[in-house]
């Protein structure tokens, strides 16, 4: 096996934490990013740093200068970047009207702009190498928008659109851009769910305000019944890394509870999308 240089974001918990460990166990060299490694994430940083093949780096993904500096240091040391896994993020649930413009900007900055920032840095090196893999962690809510999750879905829809178009642009250059769509899993992101900063509008919604709580109760029951394992997402990313270039699917659904609904949506849209590309004379990009 040829050792790969792998950069994974959001590794202080959840999918990122598990993916970093799983990829490192294969012998690949992992650069695992998280914020505040000398503060609230210091214990997580120490634990992950103790794992063979993992180097933890402190980076604020929404800080352009910080990201460029850290990425430049990795390239200066390794000379290449083989795999980028964009995973960092947080959730948002609440009355959509209660989210301010700043709230929406922050959500897009994290799940679209920050992801693009790293893709933009990685692509020149991958083009020079003639190969590379970009894995963007989206969500089932990036394909089907849910009430009271519209702001989160808007960001993930944006990520999906960016990833899908780029997938076809760079495929013939030896670069695979893929999207992983997890369903609901019991990870730390559930503790990072934000509400809107303008709760004063909530009173106008009456009994509808009970729905987010009902959604949470339903989610807890789902976890108790289905018992989804977050390691499945890490395993799916590992499978994508192990798959030969050019053979990786655009989208991978990982959702043991309701994933067939998202997959069915993906399959139906893919047929129409390929037809549309052909109609615009872009059929060659499908191969």
C-alpha positions as CSV (number, residue, x, y, z in Angstrom):
1,X,0.0,0.0,0.0
2,X,1.2,3.5,-0.9
3,X,1.0,5.8,2.1
4,X,-1.3,8.8,1.4
5,X,-1.2,12.2,3.0
6,X,-4.7,12.9,4.3
7,X,-6.1,16.1,5.8
8,X,-9.3,15.7,7.8
9,X,-11.2,18.6,9.4
10,X,-13.4,18.6,12.5
11,X,-11.5,15.7,14.3
12,X,-12.2,16.6,17.9
13,X,-15.3,14.4,17.9
14,X,-17.8,12.4,15.9
15,X,-17.2,11.4,12.3
16,X,-13.9,13.3,12.1
17,X,-12.5,11.6,15.2
18,X,-13.4,8.1,14.0
19,X,-12.2,8.8,10.5
20,X,-8.9,10.1,11.6
21,X,-8.3,6.9,13.6
22,X,-9.6,4.6,10.9
23,X,-7.4,6.1,8.2
24,X,-4.3,6.2,10.4
25,X,-4.8,2.6,11.2
26,X,-4.3,1.8,7.5
27,X,-0.9,3.4,7.6
28,X,-1.7,6.7,6.0
29,X,-0.4,9.9,7.4
30,X,-3.2,12.0,8.8
31,X,-3.3,15.7,9.6
32,X,-6.2,16.1,11.9
33,X,-7.6,19.6,12.4
34,X,-9.5,21.0,15.3
35,X,-9.8,24.4,17.1
36,X,-8.5,25.4,20.5
37,X,-6.0,22.5,21.0
38,X,-4.6,24.3,24.1
39,X,-8.0,25.1,25.5
40,X,-11.3,23.2,25.4
41,X,-10.1,20.6,23.0
42,X,-6.7,20.0,24.7
43,X,-7.6,16.6,26.0
44,X,-8.9,15.5,22.6
45,X,-5.8,16.8,20.9
46,X,-3.5,15.0,23.2
47,X,-5.4,11.7,22.9
48,X,-5.5,11.9,19.1
49,X,-1.9,13.0,18.9
50,X,-0.9,9.8,20.7
51,X,-2.2,7.7,17.9
52,X,0.4,6.5,15.3
53,X,0.4,8.4,12.0
54,X,-1.7,11.3,13.3
55,X,-0.6,14.9,13.6
56,X,-3.1,17.3,15.2
57,X,-3.1,20.8,13.9
58,X,-4.9,23.8,15.4
59,X,-6.8,25.7,12.7
60,X,-9.8,28.0,12.5
61,X,-11.3,27.0,9.2
62,X,-13.2,30.3,8.7
63,X,-9.9,32.2,9.0
64,X,-8.4,32.5,5.5
65,X,-4.9,33.4,6.7
66,X,-4.8,30.7,9.3
67,X,-5.9,28.0,6.9
68,X,-3.4,29.1,4.2
69,X,-0.6,29.1,6.8
70,X,-1.4,25.6,8.1
71,X,-2.0,24.2,4.6
72,X,1.3,25.7,3.4
73,X,3.2,24.1,6.3
74,X,1.8,20.6,5.4
75,X,2.7,21.0,1.8
76,X,6.2,22.3,2.7
77,X,6.7,19.2,4.9
78,X,5.1,16.5,2.8
79,X,5.3,17.9,-0.7
80,X,1.8,16.6,-1.6
81,X,-1.8,16.2,-0.5
82,X,-3.6,13.0,-1.6
83,X,-6.9,13.1,0.3
84,X,-8.9,16.0,1.7
85,X,-11.9,15.1,4.0
86,X,-14.0,18.2,4.7
87,X,-16.1,17.2,7.8
88,X,-16.2,20.1,10.3
89,X,-19.5,21.7,11.0
90,X,-22.4,22.2,13.4
91,X,-26.2,21.9,13.2
92,X,-29.1,24.4,13.3
93,X,-32.7,23.7,14.4
94,X,-35.4,26.2,15.0
95,X,-38.0,28.5,13.4
96,X,-36.3,29.6,10.2
97,X,-37.5,33.2,10.6
98,X,-35.6,33.4,13.9
99,X,-32.3,33.1,12.2
100,X,-30.6,36.4,11.5
101,X,-28.6,37.3,8.4
102,X,-25.5,36.8,10.5
103,X,-26.6,33.4,11.6
104,X,-27.1,32.3,8.0
105,X,-23.8,33.9,6.9
106,X,-22.0,32.0,9.6
107,X,-23.7,28.7,8.6
108,X,-22.7,29.2,4.9
109,X,-19.2,30.3,5.9
110,X,-18.6,27.1,7.8
111,X,-20.3,24.5,5.5
112,X,-19.6,26.0,2.1
113,X,-16.9,28.7,2.1
114,X,-14.6,26.9,4.6
115,X,-14.9,23.7,2.6
116,X,-14.2,25.5,-0.6
117,X,-11.2,27.3,1.0
118,X,-9.5,24.0,1.5
119,X,-10.6,22.6,-1.9
120,X,-9.1,25.6,-3.6
121,X,-5.8,25.1,-1.8
122,X,-5.7,21.3,-2.5
123,X,-6.7,21.3,-6.2
124,X,-3.5,22.7,-7.7
125,X,-1.4,20.0,-6.0
126,X,-3.8,17.3,-7.0
127,X,-3.8,18.5,-10.6
128,X,0.0,18.5,-10.6
129,X,0.0,14.9,-9.2
130,X,-2.7,13.8,-11.7
131,X,-4.7,12.3,-8.8
132,X,-6.4,13.1,-5.6
133,X,-9.6,12.6,-3.6
134,X,-11.9,15.2,-2.0
135,X,-14.6,13.9,0.4
136,X,-17.2,16.4,1.5
137,X,-19.3,15.3,4.4
138,X,-22.8,16.6,3.7
139,X,-26.1,15.1,5.1
140,X,-29.4,13.6,4.1
141,X,-30.6,17.1,4.9
142,X,-28.5,18.3,2.0
143,X,-30.8,16.5,-0.4
144,X,-34.1,16.7,1.3
145,X,-34.9,19.9,3.3
146,X,-36.7,19.4,6.6
147,X,-38.9,22.0,8.4
148,X,-37.1,23.8,11.2
149,X,-33.8,22.7,9.6
150,X,-34.0,25.0,6.6
151,X,-30.8,27.0,7.4
152,X,-28.7,23.9,7.9
153,X,-30.2,22.4,4.7
154,X,-29.5,25.5,2.8
155,X,-25.8,25.3,3.6
156,X,-25.6,21.6,2.8
157,X,-27.5,22.1,-0.4
158,X,-24.9,24.6,-1.3
159,X,-22.1,22.2,-0.5
160,X,-23.9,19.5,-2.6
161,X,-24.2,21.9,-5.6
162,X,-20.5,22.9,-5.4
163,X,-19.4,19.3,-5.1
164,X,-21.5,18.0,-7.9
165,X,-20.4,20.6,-10.5
166,X,-16.7,20.2,-9.4
167,X,-17.0,16.4,-9.6
168,X,-17.5,16.6,-13.4
169,X,-14.9,19.3,-14.0
170,X,-11.9,17.6,-12.5
171,X,-12.7,13.9,-13.0
172,X,-10.8,13.7,-16.2
173,X,-7.8,15.3,-14.4
174,X,-7.6,12.2,-12.1
175,X,-9.3,13.9,-9.2
176,X,-12.4,12.5,-7.6
177,X,-14.8,14.8,-5.7
178,X,-17.3,12.8,-3.6
179,X,-20.1,13.6,-1.2
180,X,-20.9,11.4,1.9
181,X,-24.5,11.9,3.1
182,X,-24.9,10.6,6.7
183,X,-28.3,10.3,8.2
184,X,-29.0,10.9,11.9
185,X,-26.3,9.4,14.2
186,X,-25.6,9.9,17.9
187,X,-22.5,12.1,17.7
188,X,-21.4,15.2,19.5
189,X,-22.9,17.4,16.7
190,X,-26.2,17.0,18.5
191,X,-24.7,19.1,21.3
192,X,-23.6,21.7,18.7
193,X,-27.0,22.5,17.4
194,X,-27.7,26.3,17.3
195,X,-31.0,28.1,17.4
196,X,-31.8,31.4,15.7
197,X,-30.5,34.6,17.3
198,X,-33.9,36.3,17.0
199,X,-36.2,34.3,19.2
200,X,-38.7,37.1,19.5
201,X,-40.4,36.0,16.3
202,X,-41.1,32.5,17.8
203,X,-44.3,33.6,19.6
204,X,-46.0,34.1,16.3
205,X,-45.7,30.4,15.5
206,X,-47.9,29.1,18.4
207,X,-48.2,25.4,18.6
208,X,-45.7,24.9,15.8
209,X,-43.0,25.6,18.3
210,X,-43.6,22.1,19.7
211,X,-42.4,20.4,16.6
212,X,-38.7,20.7,17.1
213,X,-39.1,19.1,20.5
214,X,-41.1,16.3,18.9
215,X,-38.4,15.8,16.3
216,X,-35.8,15.4,19.1
217,X,-38.0,12.9,20.9
218,X,-38.5,10.9,17.6
219,X,-34.7,11.0,17.1
220,X,-34.0,9.6,20.5
221,X,-36.5,6.8,19.9
222,X,-34.8,6.1,16.5
223,X,-31.4,5.8,18.1
224,X,-32.9,3.4,20.7
225,X,-34.5,1.2,18.0
226,X,-32.0,1.3,15.1
227,X,-28.9,2.0,17.1
228,X,-27.0,3.7,14.2
229,X,-23.2,3.4,14.6
230,X,-21.1,6.5,13.7
231,X,-18.2,4.2,12.7
232,X,-20.2,3.3,9.6
233,X,-19.5,6.8,8.3
234,X,-15.8,6.5,8.9
235,X,-15.8,3.1,7.2
236,X,-17.6,4.6,4.2
237,X,-14.8,7.3,3.9
238,X,-12.1,4.6,4.2
239,X,-13.9,2.6,1.4
240,X,-13.7,5.7,-0.8
241,X,-10.0,6.1,-0.1
242,X,-9.4,2.5,-1.0
243,X,-11.5,2.6,-4.2
244,X,-9.4,3.2,-7.4
245,X,-9.6,6.7,-8.8
246,X,-12.3,7.2,-11.4
247,X,-14.5,4.5,-9.8
248,X,-15.7,6.5,-6.8
249,X,-19.4,7.4,-6.8
250,X,-20.4,11.0,-6.6
251,X,-22.6,10.4,-3.6
252,X,-22.5,7.8,-0.8
253,X,-25.5,7.6,1.6
254,X,-24.8,6.2,5.1
255,X,-28.1,6.1,6.9
256,X,-29.3,2.7,8.3
257,X,-32.7,4.2,9.4
258,X,-34.1,6.1,6.4
259,X,-31.3,6.2,3.9
260,X,-33.2,4.4,1.1
261,X,-35.3,7.6,0.7
262,X,-32.2,9.7,0.1
263,X,-30.7,7.1,-2.2
264,X,-33.8,6.9,-4.2
265,X,-33.8,10.7,-4.6
266,X,-30.2,10.6,-5.6
267,X,-30.8,7.9,-8.2
268,X,-33.7,9.6,-9.8
269,X,-32.0,13.0,-10.0
270,X,-28.8,11.4,-11.4
271,X,-30.7,10.0,-14.4
272,X,-32.1,13.4,-15.2
273,X,-28.8,15.2,-14.5
274,X,-27.0,13.0,-17.0
275,X,-29.7,13.6,-19.6
276,X,-29.3,17.3,-19.0
277,X,-25.6,17.3,-19.3
278,X,-25.9,15.3,-22.6
279,X,-28.4,17.9,-23.9
280,X,-26.0,20.7,-23.3
281,X,-23.2,18.8,-25.1
282,X,-21.4,17.9,-21.9
283,X,-21.8,14.1,-22.1
284,X,-18.1,13.5,-22.3
285,X,-17.7,14.7,-18.7
286,X,-19.7,11.8,-17.6
287,X,-17.1,9.3,-18.7
